[in-house]
Amino acid sequence: MAARKGFVCLWVTVTLVCWVTSGPLFAETSGLVLGVKSIGMTVSDMDRSVAFYSDVLAFKPVSDVEVDGPEYDQLWGVFGVRARVVRMQLGEQQLELIEFLAPPDVRPIPVPSYSNDLWFQHIAIVVRDMEAAWAQLRKHHVRQISPRPQTIPISNQAAAGIKAIKFRDPDGHNLELLWFPEGKGNPIWKRSGSDVFVGIDHTAITVRSTENSTKLYRDLLGLTIAGGTLNMGTEQEHLDSLPGARARVTGLAPKMGPPGVEFLEYELPTAGRPFPVDSHPTDLWHWQTTVVVSDVEAAASTLRGTARFVSPTVVTFPDKSLGFTKGFQVRDPDGHAIQIVSP
């Protein structure tokens, strides 16, 4: 492939890292992951969640199924599963909502929860007009983490002018809105259109050690390190509602994207509470990042002995109700779930 230059920008929480590539837009790797298929979360009331993401954030439902059987027990590592799964789309990216109808007991997200707790995960949604998007949040009385949108000051040249705000859905899942000024952010976010809400830029996860997480996501799964920064100052504190917040942020990109994946390693306050050791997909703090590989059996072989498997083996499904035919789940070093699938 002939080399070509491209200008690539990746949003990393409140700092934009920009760099010039001298090869293909995202460098080829020998890794397994082709792209992030969807980002999912467990919800307690599907109809309420679908209404929230549709009415407040303009996601559109694309599928609504109920599944049960031994294959799904194996996938999620839970006995006697029956689940309703709704996939919703914004732009070209998908969000997956999962309500477990059986077993019936669902544990809520711990209160209080902070962005330095190791179960923290969010999706970052790009908007064309931050004031209009914030007005939409206020219209629906959405619970905000940030008191108002934060604007990155000119002293941070790479990210100057970027706006962000964090908030929560009805179950307490963390969400973020992003607005990019001209010349910043992935060029796809500047395509013509009138919709206020555009798409999902990334999912961010809090990690105890960037180095340990990199061994899984980069060295084994093959995501590309796209940039990094140290975020601090009053804007970060108010964005996270966390006094003294200082976070080391590392962005990773799949071959196809967005969305990408971000690590948030908090230096101050240091890493908070650990991921509960008895966590299950039925818990409301469960998120799952679904990644696509060409050979799911090879992926399982690569990860065996290095990642903690939720599924006992690669699961073959009787149909494509969930959008794939084979898959399995593992947990990363901090407990975040990764669902690895092939078409």
C-alpha positions as CSV (number, residue, x, y, z in Angstrom):
1,M,0.0,0.0,0.0
2,A,1.4,3.4,-1.0
3,A,2.1,5.6,2.0
4,R,0.0,8.7,2.3
5,K,-0.1,11.5,4.8
6,G,-3.1,12.1,6.9
7,F,-3.8,14.4,9.8
8,V,-5.3,12.4,12.7
9,C,-6.9,13.8,15.8
10,L,-8.0,11.8,18.8
11,W,-10.0,13.2,21.7
12,V,-8.8,12.1,25.0
13,T,-11.3,13.2,27.7
14,V,-10.5,16.9,27.8
15,T,-7.3,17.0,25.8
16,L,-6.9,16.6,22.1
17,V,-3.8,14.8,20.8
18,C,-3.0,15.5,17.2
19,W,-0.3,13.9,15.1
20,V,0.8,13.5,11.5
21,T,1.0,10.0,10.1
22,S,3.5,9.1,7.4
23,G,1.8,5.9,6.5
24,P,-1.8,4.7,6.2
25,L,-4.4,6.6,8.3
26,F,-4.1,4.0,11.0
27,A,-1.0,2.0,10.9
28,E,-1.4,-1.7,10.1
29,T,-0.8,-4.0,13.1
30,S,-0.5,-7.7,13.4
31,G,-3.2,-7.6,16.0
32,L,-6.6,-9.3,16.1
33,V,-9.1,-6.5,16.5
34,L,-10.6,-5.0,13.3
35,G,-13.0,-2.6,15.0
36,V,-15.3,-1.9,17.9
37,K,-18.7,-3.2,16.9
38,S,-20.6,-1.8,19.8
39,I,-20.4,-0.6,23.4
40,G,-23.0,-2.2,25.7
41,M,-24.3,-1.8,29.2
42,T,-26.7,-3.6,31.5
43,V,-29.9,-1.7,32.3
44,S,-32.7,-2.2,34.8
45,D,-35.7,-1.0,32.7
46,M,-35.3,-1.4,29.0
47,D,-38.3,0.7,28.0
48,R,-37.1,3.6,30.2
49,S,-33.5,3.3,28.8
50,V,-34.6,3.2,25.2
51,A,-36.8,6.3,25.8
52,F,-33.9,8.1,27.4
53,Y,-31.4,7.4,24.6
54,S,-34.0,8.1,21.9
55,D,-35.6,11.2,23.3
56,V,-32.6,12.8,24.9
57,L,-29.7,11.8,22.8
58,A,-31.3,10.9,19.4
59,F,-30.2,7.3,19.2
60,K,-32.4,5.1,17.0
61,P,-33.3,1.5,17.8
62,V,-32.1,-0.9,15.1
63,S,-32.9,-4.3,16.7
64,D,-34.8,-5.6,19.7
65,V,-34.6,-9.3,20.6
66,E,-35.0,-11.7,23.5
67,V,-32.5,-14.5,23.9
68,D,-32.1,-17.5,26.1
69,G,-30.5,-20.9,26.1
70,P,-27.2,-22.6,27.1
71,E,-25.2,-20.6,24.5
72,Y,-26.1,-17.3,26.2
73,D,-25.5,-18.8,29.7
74,Q,-22.0,-19.6,28.5
75,L,-21.4,-16.2,26.8
76,W,-22.2,-14.2,30.0
77,G,-21.1,-16.8,32.5
78,V,-24.6,-16.7,34.2
79,F,-26.9,-19.7,34.7
80,G,-30.5,-19.5,33.4
81,V,-30.2,-16.3,31.4
82,R,-33.0,-14.7,29.5
83,A,-32.2,-11.2,28.2
84,R,-33.7,-8.5,26.1
85,V,-31.1,-6.8,24.0
86,V,-31.7,-3.6,22.1
87,R,-29.1,-2.2,19.7
88,M,-29.3,1.5,19.1
89,Q,-27.4,3.6,16.5
90,L,-26.2,7.2,16.4
91,G,-24.4,8.0,13.2
92,E,-22.3,5.0,12.3
93,Q,-21.8,3.7,15.9
94,Q,-23.9,1.4,18.0
95,L,-24.9,1.2,21.7
96,E,-26.2,-2.1,23.1
97,L,-28.6,-2.1,26.0
98,I,-29.1,-5.4,27.9
99,E,-31.9,-6.1,30.4
100,F,-31.6,-9.4,32.2
101,L,-35.2,-10.8,32.6
102,A,-33.7,-13.9,34.3
103,P,-32.1,-14.2,36.7
104,P,-34.2,-11.4,38.3
105,D,-31.7,-9.9,40.8
106,V,-29.9,-6.8,39.5
107,R,-27.4,-5.0,41.7
108,P,-27.3,-1.1,41.3
109,I,-24.2,0.9,40.6
110,P,-22.5,1.8,44.0
111,V,-23.4,5.2,45.4
112,P,-21.3,7.3,45.4
113,S,-19.3,6.4,42.3
114,Y,-16.4,8.5,41.0
115,S,-14.4,8.5,37.8
116,N,-11.3,7.1,39.6
117,D,-13.2,4.0,40.7
118,L,-12.0,1.1,38.6
119,W,-15.5,0.1,37.5
120,F,-15.8,3.5,35.8
121,Q,-16.6,3.5,32.0
122,H,-18.3,5.9,29.8
123,I,-19.1,6.7,26.1
124,A,-18.2,10.0,24.6
125,I,-20.9,11.4,22.2
126,V,-19.9,14.0,19.7
127,V,-22.3,17.0,19.2
128,R,-22.5,19.8,16.6
129,D,-23.8,22.4,19.0
130,M,-22.9,22.1,22.7
131,E,-25.3,24.8,23.9
132,A,-28.2,23.0,22.1
133,A,-27.1,19.7,23.4
134,W,-26.8,21.0,27.0
135,A,-30.3,22.6,26.7
136,Q,-31.6,19.1,25.7
137,L,-30.1,17.7,28.9
138,R,-31.6,20.4,31.0
139,K,-35.0,20.0,29.3
140,H,-35.1,16.4,30.4
141,H,-33.7,17.1,33.9
142,V,-30.7,14.9,33.3
143,R,-28.4,14.3,36.3
144,Q,-25.1,16.1,35.5
145,I,-21.6,15.2,36.8
146,S,-20.2,18.5,35.5
147,P,-22.1,21.6,36.6
148,R,-21.9,23.0,33.0
149,P,-19.9,22.4,29.8
150,Q,-16.2,22.9,30.3
151,T,-14.1,24.7,27.6
152,I,-10.5,23.9,27.3
153,P,-8.4,27.1,27.7
154,I,-6.0,28.5,25.1
155,S,-3.1,27.5,27.4
156,N,-3.7,24.0,26.3
157,Q,-3.0,24.6,22.6
158,A,-3.8,21.2,21.2
159,A,-7.2,21.1,22.8
160,A,-8.1,24.8,23.1
161,G,-11.7,25.5,22.5
162,I,-13.0,21.9,22.9
163,K,-16.1,21.7,25.1
164,A,-17.2,18.7,27.2
165,I,-19.7,17.8,29.8
166,K,-20.4,14.6,31.8
167,F,-23.7,13.3,33.0
168,R,-25.6,10.1,33.8
169,D,-28.4,8.0,32.4
170,P,-31.4,6.8,34.5
171,D,-29.4,3.8,35.8
172,G,-26.3,6.0,36.7
173,H,-24.2,5.0,33.7
174,N,-21.6,7.7,32.9
175,L,-21.9,9.6,29.6
176,E,-20.0,12.5,28.0
177,L,-20.8,15.0,25.3
178,L,-17.9,16.5,23.2
179,W,-17.8,19.4,20.8
180,F,-14.8,20.0,18.5
181,P,-13.9,23.4,17.1
182,E,-12.8,23.7,13.5
183,G,-9.6,21.8,12.8
184,K,-9.9,19.5,15.7
185,G,-11.3,16.0,16.2
186,N,-11.7,13.2,13.7
187,P,-12.7,14.6,10.3
188,I,-15.8,12.4,10.2
189,W,-17.3,14.6,12.9
190,K,-17.3,17.6,10.5
191,R,-19.4,16.0,7.8
192,S,-22.3,18.1,6.7
193,G,-25.6,17.6,8.6
194,S,-28.0,19.3,11.0
195,D,-28.4,16.7,13.7
196,V,-27.2,18.0,17.1
197,F,-26.0,14.5,18.2
198,V,-23.5,13.0,15.7
199,G,-21.9,9.7,17.0
200,I,-19.8,7.9,19.5
201,D,-16.1,9.0,19.5
202,H,-14.8,6.5,22.1
203,T,-15.4,4.6,25.3
204,A,-13.2,5.4,28.3
205,I,-12.2,3.0,31.1
206,T,-10.4,3.7,34.3
207,V,-7.3,1.6,34.8
208,R,-4.9,1.1,37.6
209,S,-1.9,0.7,35.4
210,T,-1.6,2.0,31.8
211,E,1.3,-0.4,31.2
212,N,-0.6,-3.5,32.3
213,S,-3.6,-2.6,30.3
214,T,-1.5,-1.8,27.2
215,K,-0.2,-5.4,27.3
216,L,-3.7,-6.7,26.6
217,Y,-5.2,-4.0,24.4
218,R,-2.2,-3.2,22.3
219,D,0.2,-6.2,22.5
220,L,-2.4,-8.9,22.3
221,L,-5.5,-7.4,20.7
222,G,-3.6,-5.1,18.4
223,L,-5.1,-1.7,19.0
224,T,-2.8,1.1,18.1
225,I,-1.6,3.7,20.6
226,A,-2.9,6.9,19.1
227,G,-1.7,9.5,21.7
228,G,-1.6,10.4,25.3
229,T,-1.7,13.3,27.7
230,L,-1.8,14.3,31.3
231,N,-5.1,16.1,32.1
232,M,-5.3,18.4,35.1
233,G,-6.6,21.8,36.2
234,T,-9.9,23.3,37.1
235,E,-11.6,22.2,33.9
236,Q,-10.7,18.5,34.6
237,E,-11.8,18.9,38.2
238,H,-15.2,20.3,37.2
239,L,-15.6,17.9,34.3
240,D,-15.2,14.9,36.7
241,S,-16.6,16.6,39.8
242,L,-13.4,15.4,41.4
243,P,-11.3,18.0,43.3
244,G,-7.6,17.8,42.4
245,A,-8.2,15.4,39.5
246,R,-5.1,14.6,37.5
247,A,-5.4,11.8,34.9
248,R,-3.0,10.1,32.6
249,V,-5.0,9.5,29.4
250,T,-4.0,7.1,26.6
251,G,-6.0,6.7,23.4
252,L,-6.2,3.5,21.4
253,A,-7.6,3.1,17.9
254,P,-8.7,-0.1,16.0
255,K,-8.1,-0.5,12.3
256,M,-11.7,0.6,11.7
257,G,-13.1,3.3,13.8
258,P,-14.3,5.2,15.6
259,P,-15.2,4.4,18.3
260,G,-11.8,3.9,20.0
261,V,-10.8,3.0,23.5
262,E,-9.3,5.3,26.2
263,F,-7.4,4.5,29.4
264,L,-7.9,6.8,32.3
265,E,-5.2,6.3,34.9
266,Y,-5.8,8.7,37.8
267,E,-2.6,10.0,39.5
268,L,-4.7,12.2,41.8
269,P,-6.8,11.0,43.5
270,T,-5.0,7.7,43.0
271,A,-7.0,4.7,41.7
272,G,-10.2,4.4,43.7
273,R,-12.2,1.3,44.7
274,P,-11.4,-1.9,42.8
275,F,-13.8,-3.6,40.4
276,P,-16.0,-5.9,42.6
277,V,-14.5,-9.4,42.4
278,D,-18.0,-11.0,42.3
279,S,-19.2,-8.9,39.4
280,H,-21.5,-10.4,36.8
281,P,-23.1,-9.1,33.6
282,T,-26.4,-8.8,35.5
283,D,-24.9,-5.9,37.6
284,L,-25.7,-2.4,36.5
285,W,-22.1,-1.4,36.5
286,H,-21.5,-4.0,33.8
287,W,-20.3,-2.6,30.5
288,Q,-19.0,-4.7,27.6
289,T,-16.9,-3.4,24.7
290,T,-17.6,-5.7,21.7
291,V,-14.7,-6.0,19.2
292,V,-14.7,-7.8,15.9
293,V,-11.9,-10.2,14.9
294,S,-11.6,-12.3,11.7
295,D,-10.7,-15.5,13.6
296,V,-12.4,-15.8,17.0
297,E,-10.8,-19.2,17.8
298,A,-7.3,-17.7,17.2
299,A,-8.2,-14.8,19.5
300,A,-9.3,-17.1,22.2
301,S,-6.0,-19.1,21.9
302,T,-4.0,-15.9,22.1
303,L,-5.8,-14.7,25.2
304,R,-5.9,-18.0,27.0
305,G,-3.8,-17.8,30.1
306,T,-3.4,-14.0,30.0
307,A,-7.0,-12.7,30.3
308,R,-9.7,-13.9,32.7
309,F,-12.4,-15.7,30.7
310,V,-16.0,-15.0,31.5
311,S,-17.1,-17.5,28.9
312,P,-15.7,-21.0,29.4
313,T,-15.0,-21.4,25.6
314,V,-15.8,-19.8,22.3
315,V,-19.6,-20.0,21.9
316,T,-21.3,-20.8,18.6
317,F,-24.9,-19.3,18.4
318,P,-27.8,-20.9,16.5
319,D,-28.5,-17.6,14.8
320,K,-27.3,-14.0,14.5
321,S,-29.8,-12.5,17.1
322,L,-27.0,-10.6,18.7
323,G,-25.3,-9.7,15.3
324,F,-22.6,-12.4,15.3
325,T,-22.3,-16.2,15.1
326,K,-19.3,-16.8,17.4
327,G,-18.0,-15.0,20.5
328,F,-16.7,-15.1,24.0
329,Q,-16.1,-12.6,26.9
330,V,-13.0,-11.9,28.9
331,R,-12.1,-9.4,31.6
332,D,-9.1,-7.0,31.4
333,P,-6.7,-6.6,34.2
334,D,-9.1,-4.2,36.1
335,G,-12.3,-6.2,35.4
336,H,-13.7,-4.4,32.4
337,A,-15.5,-6.8,30.1
338,I,-14.5,-7.3,26.4
339,Q,-16.7,-9.3,24.1
340,I,-14.8,-10.7,21.2
341,V,-16.8,-11.8,18.2
342,S,-16.6,-12.9,14.6
343,P,-19.4,-12.3,12.0
